[in-house]
Protein backbone atom coordinates (compact mmCIF):
# COMPACT_ATOMS: atom_id res chain seq x y z
CA UNK A 1 0.00 0.00 0.00
CA UNK A 2 1.23 3.47 -0.89
CA UNK A 3 0.25 6.41 1.31
CA UNK A 4 -1.59 9.14 -0.57
CA UNK A 5 -2.83 12.52 0.63
CA UNK A 6 -6.52 12.32 1.53
CA UNK A 7 -6.47 8.70 2.72
CA UNK A 8 -8.73 8.20 5.75
CA UNK A 9 -9.46 5.55 8.34
CA UNK A 10 -11.79 5.43 11.34
CA UNK A 11 -12.58 3.35 14.40
CA UNK A 12 -15.67 3.45 16.58
CA UNK A 13 -15.85 2.57 20.27
CA UNK A 14 -18.41 2.91 23.04
CA UNK A 15 -16.73 4.17 26.22
CA UNK A 16 -18.12 2.23 29.17
CA UNK A 17 -17.82 2.67 32.91
CA UNK A 18 -15.40 -0.29 32.88
CA UNK A 19 -13.21 1.47 30.26
CA UNK A 20 -13.10 4.64 32.36
CA UNK A 21 -12.24 2.77 35.55
CA UNK A 22 -9.56 0.71 33.77
CA UNK A 23 -8.05 3.88 32.28
CA UNK A 24 -8.03 5.53 35.72
CA UNK A 25 -6.23 2.50 37.14
CA UNK A 26 -3.70 2.33 34.28
CA UNK A 27 -2.99 6.07 34.16
CA UNK A 28 -3.32 6.93 37.83
CA UNK A 29 -5.79 9.71 36.96
CA UNK A 30 -8.47 9.31 39.63
CA UNK A 31 -10.06 12.74 39.14
CA UNK A 32 -13.53 12.62 40.70
CA UNK A 33 -15.19 14.06 37.57
CA UNK A 34 -14.44 10.68 35.98
CA UNK A 35 -15.20 8.35 38.87
CA UNK A 36 -17.56 9.89 41.45
CA UNK A 37 -21.21 10.48 40.49
CA UNK A 38 -21.89 12.95 43.32
CA UNK A 39 -18.76 15.02 42.72
CA UNK A 40 -19.33 15.03 38.96
CA UNK A 41 -22.95 16.14 39.44
CA UNK A 42 -21.65 19.38 40.95
CA UNK A 43 -19.53 20.20 37.87
CA UNK A 44 -20.52 22.08 34.73
CA UNK A 45 -21.07 18.69 33.06
CA UNK A 46 -23.66 17.48 35.60
CA UNK A 47 -22.45 13.89 35.45
CA UNK A 48 -19.32 11.80 35.02
CA UNK A 49 -17.22 12.22 31.88
CA UNK A 50 -14.59 10.07 30.21
CA UNK A 51 -10.96 11.08 30.49
CA UNK A 52 -9.95 13.25 27.54
CA UNK A 53 -6.86 11.13 26.98
CA UNK A 54 -8.96 7.95 26.94
CA UNK A 55 -11.10 9.50 24.24
CA UNK A 56 -8.00 10.58 22.30
CA UNK A 57 -6.42 7.14 22.66
CA UNK A 58 -8.81 5.80 20.02
CA UNK A 59 -6.83 7.95 17.54
CA UNK A 60 -3.77 5.90 18.46
CA UNK A 61 -5.71 2.71 17.74
CA UNK A 62 -6.54 3.94 14.22
CA UNK A 63 -2.94 4.95 13.48
CA UNK A 64 -1.40 1.78 14.91
CA UNK A 65 -3.85 -0.69 13.44
CA UNK A 66 -5.39 0.80 10.31
CA UNK A 67 -3.64 3.79 8.75
CA UNK A 68 -0.71 3.71 8.38
CA UNK A 69 -0.99 0.49 10.46
CA UNK A 70 1.22 -1.91 12.42
CA UNK A 71 4.73 -0.58 12.94
CA UNK A 72 3.65 3.07 13.08
CA UNK A 73 5.71 5.18 15.51
CA UNK A 74 4.22 8.30 17.09
CA UNK A 75 6.35 11.45 16.90
CA UNK A 76 3.74 13.89 18.22
CA UNK A 77 0.07 14.65 18.73
CA UNK A 78 -1.66 18.00 19.20
CA UNK A 79 -5.11 17.80 20.79
CA UNK A 80 -7.95 20.21 21.43
CA UNK A 81 -10.78 18.95 23.59
CA UNK A 82 -14.02 20.50 22.29
CA UNK A 83 -16.82 18.69 24.16
CA UNK A 84 -17.18 16.11 26.94
CA UNK A 85 -17.74 12.41 26.35
CA UNK A 86 -20.15 10.80 28.79
CA UNK A 87 -20.32 7.18 29.91
CA UNK A 88 -21.73 4.83 27.27
CA UNK A 89 -21.37 7.34 24.45
CA UNK A 90 -20.07 6.00 21.17
CA UNK A 91 -17.16 7.85 19.62
CA UNK A 92 -15.54 7.63 16.20
CA UNK A 93 -11.90 8.58 15.72
CA UNK A 94 -10.88 9.50 12.17
CA UNK A 95 -7.44 10.19 10.75
CA UNK A 96 -6.81 11.81 7.36
CA UNK A 97 -3.39 12.01 5.73
CA UNK A 98 -2.64 15.66 4.99
CA UNK A 99 1.13 15.60 4.41
CA UNK A 100 3.63 12.86 3.64
CA UNK A 101 7.40 13.05 3.35
CA UNK A 102 8.09 9.79 1.58
CA UNK A 103 11.91 9.85 1.91
CA UNK A 104 11.63 9.88 5.73
CA UNK A 105 8.21 8.17 5.88
CA UNK A 106 6.95 11.05 8.07
CA UNK A 107 3.19 11.31 7.83
CA UNK A 108 1.00 14.09 9.20
CA UNK A 109 -2.66 13.34 9.89
CA UNK A 110 -5.63 15.54 10.73
CA UNK A 111 -7.27 13.78 13.67
CA UNK A 112 -10.86 14.11 14.84
CA UNK A 113 -13.14 12.35 17.28
CA UNK A 114 -16.91 12.76 17.10
CA UNK A 115 -19.67 11.35 19.26
CA UNK A 116 -22.73 9.39 18.12
CA UNK A 117 -24.53 12.67 17.38
CA UNK A 118 -21.75 13.94 15.12
CA UNK A 119 -20.51 16.45 17.71
CA UNK A 120 -16.77 17.13 17.46
CA UNK A 121 -15.25 16.20 20.82
CA UNK A 122 -11.52 16.17 19.99
CA UNK A 123 -9.50 17.54 17.09
CA UNK A 124 -5.83 17.84 16.36
CA UNK A 125 -2.91 16.66 14.31
CA UNK A 126 -0.68 13.60 14.60
CA UNK A 127 2.80 13.15 13.18
CA UNK A 128 4.11 9.61 12.82
CA UNK A 129 6.79 7.56 11.16
CA UNK A 130 4.89 5.27 8.82
CA UNK A 131 5.97 1.65 8.59
CA UNK A 132 7.64 0.48 5.42
CA UNK A 133 4.88 -0.57 3.08
CA UNK A 134 5.02 -4.02 1.49
N, CA, C and O of each residue as an XYZ file, in Angstrom:
536
protein
N       0.845     -1.181      0.000
C       0.000      0.000      0.000
C       0.888      1.241      0.000
O       1.863      1.320      0.747
N       0.543      2.193     -0.834
C       1.230      3.470     -0.886
C       0.373      4.509     -0.189
O      -0.839      4.559     -0.398
N       0.994      5.339      0.640
C       0.250      6.407      1.305
C       0.015      7.550      0.331
O       0.925      7.984     -0.375
N      -1.226      8.029      0.306
C      -1.590      9.138     -0.570
C      -2.385     10.164      0.231
O      -3.221      9.808      1.061
N      -2.111     11.441     -0.029
C      -2.833     12.523      0.630
C      -4.335     12.297      0.459
O      -4.810     11.960     -0.625
N      -5.069     12.492      1.558
C      -6.518     12.320      1.531
C      -6.995     10.966      2.032
O      -8.187     10.782      2.276
N      -6.070     10.007      2.190
C      -6.469      8.699      2.722
C      -7.036      8.887      4.124
O      -6.544      9.711      4.896
N      -8.078      8.113      4.450
C      -8.735      8.201      5.752
C      -8.972      6.813      6.323
O      -9.086      5.827      5.594
N      -9.044      6.765      7.643
C      -9.458      5.550      8.339
C     -10.137      5.977      9.635
O      -9.848      7.042     10.181
N     -11.046      5.127     10.120
C     -11.794      5.429     11.344
C     -11.970      4.171     12.179
O     -11.904      3.048     11.679
N     -12.194      4.398     13.465
C     -12.579      3.346     14.405
C     -13.645      3.906     15.318
O     -13.622      5.084     15.673
N     -14.582      3.052     15.696
C     -15.674      3.448     16.577
C     -15.616      2.601     17.843
O     -15.349      1.401     17.798
N     -15.874      3.262     18.982
C     -15.853      2.573     20.273
C     -16.864      3.221     21.208
O     -17.003      4.444     21.229
N     -17.560      2.412     21.970
C     -18.415      2.907     23.038
C     -17.588      2.902     24.319
O     -17.032      1.871     24.700
N     -17.509      4.058     24.986
C     -16.728      4.172     26.223
C     -17.624      3.839     27.412
O     -18.568      4.567     27.722
N     -17.313      2.740     28.063
C     -18.123      2.234     29.174
C     -17.534      2.654     30.517
O     -16.413      3.157     30.594
N     -18.306      2.439     31.555
C     -17.817      2.669     32.912
C     -16.559      1.825     33.162
O     -15.601      2.303     33.769
N     -16.565      0.585     32.697
C     -15.400     -0.290     32.880
C     -14.168      0.285     32.179
O     -13.067      0.223     32.726
N     -14.335      0.844     30.973
C     -13.214      1.470     30.256
C     -12.644      2.633     31.072
O     -11.428      2.772     31.207
N     -13.537      3.462     31.612
C     -13.104      4.644     32.359
C     -12.376      4.229     33.629
O     -11.347      4.811     33.973
N     -12.895      3.237     34.321
C     -12.237      2.766     35.551
C     -10.895      2.105     35.244
O      -9.931      2.287     35.988
N     -10.828      1.344     34.161
C      -9.557      0.711     33.774
C      -8.533      1.773     33.385
O      -7.359      1.654     33.735
N      -8.964      2.811     32.663
C      -8.047      3.880     32.284
C      -7.547      4.623     33.521
O      -6.367      4.962     33.606
N      -8.436      4.876     34.477
C      -8.032      5.534     35.725
C      -6.982      4.696     36.439
O      -5.999      5.231     36.950
N      -7.187      3.395     36.475
C      -6.230      2.500     37.138
C      -4.892      2.496     36.398
O      -3.833      2.584     37.020
N      -4.946      2.394     35.068
C      -3.705      2.326     34.280
C      -2.935      3.646     34.303
O      -1.705      3.648     34.360
N      -3.652      4.760     34.258
C      -2.994      6.069     34.158
C      -2.704      6.699     35.510
O      -1.819      7.548     35.626
N      -3.445      6.287     36.532
C      -3.318      6.926     37.834
C      -4.146      8.198     37.959
O      -4.062      8.891     38.973
N      -4.947      8.514     36.939
C      -5.794      9.709     36.959
C      -7.138      9.344     37.584
O      -8.028      8.814     36.920
N      -7.261      9.642     38.888
C      -8.471      9.312     39.635
C      -9.319     10.545     39.912
O     -10.010     10.607     40.929
N      -9.271     11.523     39.018
C     -10.064     12.740     39.136
C     -11.533     12.358     39.350
O     -12.077     11.522     38.628
N     -12.161     12.977     40.343
C     -13.533     12.622     40.703
C     -14.546     12.892     39.589
O     -15.604     12.264     39.567
N     -14.251     13.802     38.674
C     -15.186     14.063     37.571
C     -15.342     12.826     36.679
O     -16.313     12.713     35.932
N     -14.383     11.907     36.762
C     -14.436     10.683     35.977
C     -15.039      9.511     36.754
O     -15.610      8.595     36.163
N     -14.907      9.546     38.083
C     -15.196      8.347     38.870
C     -16.285      8.486     39.925
O     -16.815      7.471     40.375
N     -16.635      9.680     40.330
C     -17.562      9.893     41.448
C     -18.811     10.621     40.972
O     -18.754     11.794     40.603
N     -19.941      9.915     40.983
C     -21.207     10.482     40.492
C     -21.578     11.773     41.215
O     -21.950     12.757     40.576
N     -21.479     11.775     42.544
C     -21.893     12.947     43.319
C     -20.994     14.147     43.029
O     -21.484     15.259     42.835
N     -19.696     13.925     43.000
C     -18.764     15.022     42.716
C     -18.963     15.543     41.294
O     -18.950     16.752     41.060
N     -19.146     14.633     40.358
C     -19.328     15.030     38.957
C     -20.637     15.792     38.763
O     -20.717     16.674     37.909
N     -21.663     15.461     39.548
C     -22.954     16.142     39.438
C     -22.832     17.625     39.755
O     -23.628     18.432     39.276
N     -21.843     17.985     40.557
C     -21.648     19.382     40.954
C     -20.804     20.165     39.941
O     -20.569     21.357     40.138
N     -20.352     19.531     38.880
C     -19.530     20.205     37.875
C     -20.406     20.770     36.765
O     -21.612     20.525     36.726
N     -19.797     21.515     35.880
C     -20.523     22.075     34.725
C     -21.118     20.991     33.832
O     -22.045     21.260     33.067
N     -20.596     19.770     33.921
C     -21.070     18.687     33.058
C     -22.298     17.992     33.630
O     -23.076     17.399     32.882
N     -22.484     18.055     34.950
C     -23.657     17.483     35.598
C     -23.609     15.990     35.819
O     -24.467     15.434     36.504
N     -22.620     15.335     35.250
C     -22.447     13.894     35.449
C     -21.022     13.519     35.058
O     -20.262     14.347     34.556
N     -20.675     12.261     35.297
C     -19.317     11.797     35.021
C     -18.978     11.879     33.538
O     -19.837     11.678     32.678
N     -17.713     12.177     33.252
C     -17.222     12.219     31.877
C     -16.012     11.296     31.730
O     -15.323     10.991     32.703
N     -15.775     10.868     30.517
C     -14.586     10.066     30.208
C     -13.348     10.951     30.248
O     -13.429     12.151     29.983
N     -12.233     10.376     30.572
C     -10.956     11.077     30.489
C     -10.736     11.538     29.047
O     -10.998     10.788     28.106
N     -10.258     12.763     28.875
C      -9.954     13.250     27.538
C      -8.918     12.387     26.838
O      -9.020     12.128     25.639
N      -7.919     11.944     27.594
C      -6.864     11.134     26.977
C      -7.362      9.733     26.622
O      -6.842      9.121     25.689
N      -8.349      9.214     27.338
C      -8.960      7.947     26.943
C      -9.671      8.125     25.606
O      -9.539      7.297     24.705
N     -10.414      9.199     25.491
C     -11.097      9.503     24.235
C     -10.085      9.620     23.094
O     -10.270      9.039     22.025
N      -9.020     10.373     23.335
C      -7.998     10.582     22.300
C      -7.229      9.306     21.969
O      -6.676      9.182     20.876
N      -7.191      8.362     22.901
C      -6.417      7.137     22.656
C      -6.983      6.313     21.505
O      -6.276      5.479     20.939
N      -8.240      6.533     21.154
C      -8.806      5.802     20.017
C      -8.128      6.247     18.719
O      -8.060      5.481     17.758
N      -7.626      7.490     18.694
C      -6.833      7.951     17.539
C      -5.606      7.058     17.379
O      -5.270      6.641     16.270
N      -4.943      6.769     18.495
C      -3.768      5.899     18.458
C      -4.114      4.521     17.902
O      -3.327      3.931     17.162
N      -5.284      4.014     18.257
C      -5.710      2.712     17.740
C      -5.859      2.738     16.225
O      -5.496      1.776     15.548
N      -6.391      3.830     15.691
C      -6.540      3.939     14.225
C      -5.159      3.958     13.573
O      -4.899      3.211     12.630
N      -4.279      4.815     14.081
C      -2.945      4.946     13.483
C      -2.149      3.644     13.565
O      -1.494      3.251     12.600
N      -2.207      2.985     14.701
C      -1.397      1.783     14.914
C      -1.946      0.524     14.273
O      -1.208     -0.435     14.045
N      -3.238      0.523     13.981
C      -3.855     -0.688     13.440
C      -4.334     -0.571     12.004
O      -4.366     -1.563     11.275
N      -4.711      0.646     11.590
C      -5.391      0.795     10.310
C      -4.625      1.652      9.300
O      -4.340      1.200      8.191
N      -4.299      2.866      9.675
C      -3.636      3.794      8.751
C      -2.682      4.684      9.532
O      -3.145      5.492     10.337
N      -1.398      4.578      9.338
C      -0.707      3.711      8.380
C      -0.666      2.235      8.776
O      -0.434      1.389      7.913
N      -0.886      1.890     10.068
C      -0.987      0.493     10.458
C       0.146      0.012     11.343
O       0.933      0.813     11.848
N       0.228     -1.318     11.533
C       1.224     -1.908     12.425
C       2.644     -1.457     12.081
O       3.053     -1.454     10.920
N       3.372     -1.082     13.115
C       4.732     -0.582     12.943
C       4.819      0.930     12.980
O       5.920      1.483     12.987
N       3.680      1.613     13.005
C       3.655      3.072     13.079
C       4.280      3.532     14.394
O       4.046      2.935     15.445
N       5.074      4.596     14.326
C       5.711      5.179     15.508
C       5.248      6.622     15.653
O       5.421      7.433     14.743
N       4.658      6.936     16.805
C       4.222      8.304     17.090
C       5.415      9.228     17.265
O       6.370      8.884     17.963
N       5.371     10.382     16.647
C       6.347     11.453     16.896
C       5.712     12.590     17.682
O       6.393     13.260     18.459
N       4.416     12.816     17.490
C       3.740     13.890     18.215
C       2.255     13.887     17.946
O       1.781     13.332     16.955
N       1.518     14.531     18.868
C       0.072     14.649     18.726
C      -0.359     15.944     19.392
O      -0.091     16.156     20.575
N      -1.023     16.807     18.642
C      -1.657     18.001     19.199
C      -3.131     17.685     19.365
O      -3.744     17.086     18.481
N      -3.710     18.091     20.508
C      -5.107     17.800     20.786
C      -5.818     19.044     21.292
O      -5.256     19.840     22.044
N      -7.053     19.193     20.869
C      -7.947     20.207     21.426
C      -9.226     19.479     21.812
O      -9.866     18.828     20.986
N      -9.582     19.603     23.087
C     -10.780     18.947     23.595
C     -11.942     19.923     23.462
O     -11.937     20.980     24.093
N     -12.937     19.580     22.648
C     -14.021     20.496     22.292
C     -15.319     20.252     23.047
O     -16.092     21.186     23.256
N     -15.573     19.013     23.461
C     -16.815     18.693     24.158
C     -16.584     17.442     25.006
O     -15.717     16.627     24.687
N     -17.356     17.287     26.085
C     -17.181     16.112     26.938
C     -17.733     14.849     26.278
O     -18.594     14.902     25.399
N     -17.208     13.721     26.734
C     -17.745     12.415     26.348
C     -18.255     11.775     27.632
O     -17.517     11.643     28.608
N     -19.516     11.384     27.620
C     -20.147     10.798     28.788
C     -20.104      9.273     28.706
O     -19.881      8.698     27.640
N     -20.321      8.639     29.847
C     -20.315      7.182     29.913
C     -21.343      6.612     28.943
O     -22.466      7.102     28.834
N     -20.923      5.563     28.245
C     -21.730      4.828     27.272
C     -22.004      5.596     25.983
O     -22.866      5.199     25.199
N     -21.279      6.693     25.755
C     -21.369      7.342     24.449
C     -20.456      6.599     23.474
O     -19.447      6.008     23.860
N     -20.836      6.647     22.219
C     -20.065      6.004     21.167
C     -19.313      7.083     20.408
O     -19.894      8.057     19.931
N     -18.001      6.884     20.309
C     -17.158      7.854     19.622
C     -16.532      7.219     18.387
O     -16.325      6.008     18.325
N     -16.237      8.065     17.410
C     -15.539      7.626     16.201
C     -14.323      8.509     16.005
O     -14.439      9.727     15.871
N     -13.154      7.883     15.989
C     -11.897      8.576     15.716
C     -11.567      8.403     14.243
O     -11.630      7.296     13.708
N     -11.214      9.515     13.590
C     -10.877      9.496     12.167
C      -9.541     10.175     11.967
O      -9.272     11.221     12.557
N      -8.705      9.583     11.137
C      -7.442     10.191     10.745
C      -7.465     10.387      9.232
O      -7.975      9.549      8.489
N      -6.901     11.515      8.793
C      -6.809     11.810      7.364
C      -5.401     12.285      7.061
O      -4.912     13.229      7.681
N      -4.748     11.633      6.106
C      -3.394     12.009      5.729
C      -3.403     13.357      5.017
O      -4.050     13.518      3.982
N      -2.675     14.327      5.584
C      -2.641     15.664      4.992
C      -1.254     16.039      4.461
O      -1.123     16.969      3.665
N      -0.225     15.317      4.901
C       1.127     15.597      4.414
C       1.944     14.322      4.565
O       1.811     13.597      5.550
N       2.800     14.057      3.563
C       3.633     12.864      3.641
C       4.988     13.129      3.018
O       5.094     13.502      1.850
N       6.018     12.931      3.820
C       7.398     13.054      3.347
C       7.915     11.634      3.135
O       8.383     10.975      4.063
N       7.816     11.193      1.902
C       8.086      9.793      1.581
C       9.520      9.370      1.902
O       9.731      8.248      2.363
N      10.511     10.235      1.672
C      11.908      9.849      1.906
C      12.180      9.512      3.368
O      13.040      8.679      3.657
N      11.466     10.143      4.290
C      11.634      9.882      5.733
C      10.462      9.091      6.306
O      10.478      8.710      7.476
N       9.436      8.842      5.471
C       8.205      8.166      5.884
C       7.498      8.916      7.019
O       6.860      8.292      7.867
N       7.607     10.247      7.038
C       6.951     11.053      8.066
C       5.589     11.489      7.535
O       5.480     12.182      6.523
N       4.570     11.062      8.245
C       3.191     11.307      7.833
C       2.494     12.204      8.848
O       2.614     12.001     10.056
N       1.770     13.191      8.352
C       0.996     14.092      9.196
C      -0.484     13.849      8.917
O      -0.923     13.852      7.767
N      -1.239     13.639      9.988
C      -2.663     13.335      9.889
C      -3.501     14.373     10.622
O      -3.160     14.772     11.735
N      -4.586     14.809     10.011
C      -5.631     15.538     10.729
C      -6.369     14.480     11.533
O      -6.717     13.428     10.997
N      -6.613     14.747     12.814
C      -7.271     13.781     13.668
C      -8.532     14.400     14.269
O      -8.512     15.534     14.748
N      -9.612     13.649     14.236
C     -10.864     14.106     14.836
C     -11.524     12.950     15.563
O     -11.358     11.783     15.208
N     -12.283     13.313     16.599
C     -13.142     12.351     17.285
C     -14.511     13.002     17.405
O     -14.634     14.135     17.870
N     -15.535     12.277     16.982
C     -16.911     12.757     17.099
C     -17.712     11.765     17.933
O     -17.359     10.591     18.038
N     -18.807     12.263     18.527
C     -19.673     11.345     19.258
C     -20.776     10.824     18.339
O     -20.807     11.134     17.148
N     -21.669     10.036     18.905
C     -22.727      9.391     18.117
C     -23.679     10.390     17.477
O     -24.409     10.040     16.550
N     -23.681     11.627     17.959
C     -24.534     12.668     17.384
C     -23.795     13.536     16.363
O     -24.347     14.509     15.849
N     -22.541     13.174     16.076
C     -21.755     13.942     15.123
C     -21.083     15.168     15.723
O     -20.514     15.980     14.994
N     -21.143     15.310     17.043
C     -20.508     16.449     17.715
C     -19.004     16.216     17.783
O     -18.556     15.147     18.197
N     -18.226     17.212     17.377
C     -16.770     17.132     17.456
C     -16.354     17.227     18.919
O     -16.638     18.224     19.582
N     -15.681     16.193     19.424
C     -15.254     16.203     20.821
C     -13.751     16.405     20.978
O     -13.300     16.938     21.992
N     -12.971     15.982     19.978
C     -11.516     16.165     19.989
C     -11.073     16.430     18.554
O     -11.580     15.821     17.612
N     -10.122     17.347     18.403
C      -9.499     17.540     17.094
C      -8.026     17.820     17.297
O      -7.601     18.232     18.377
N      -7.252     17.593     16.251
C      -5.826     17.839     16.356
C      -5.073     17.357     15.139
O      -5.618     17.220     14.043
N      -3.793     17.103     15.374
C      -2.910     16.663     14.306
C      -1.894     15.693     14.895
O      -1.335     15.938     15.964
N      -1.663     14.600     14.197
C      -0.678     13.604     14.597
C       0.439     13.540     13.563
O       0.197     13.654     12.361
N       1.652     13.357     14.042
C       2.803     13.148     13.178
C       3.415     11.811     13.568
O       3.700     11.558     14.738
N       3.611     10.961     12.564
C       4.112      9.607     12.824
C       5.190      9.246     11.798
O       5.312      9.867     10.742
N       5.951      8.234     12.148
C       6.793      7.565     11.157
C       5.984      6.376     10.677
O       5.639      5.491     11.459
N       5.684      6.361      9.394
C       4.888      5.273      8.815
C       5.770      4.048      8.651
O       6.963      4.171      8.372
N       5.190      2.865      8.823
C       5.966      1.648      8.588
C       6.308      1.524      7.103
O       5.657      2.122      6.246
N       7.332      0.742      6.824
C       7.642      0.476      5.421
C       6.513     -0.337      4.830
O       6.100     -1.344      5.403
N       6.017      0.091      3.696
C       4.884     -0.571      3.079
C       5.356     -1.731      2.205
O       6.340     -1.614      1.474
N       4.646     -2.842      2.291
C       5.020     -4.022      1.494
C       4.510     -3.873      0.083
O       4.720     -4.759     -0.746
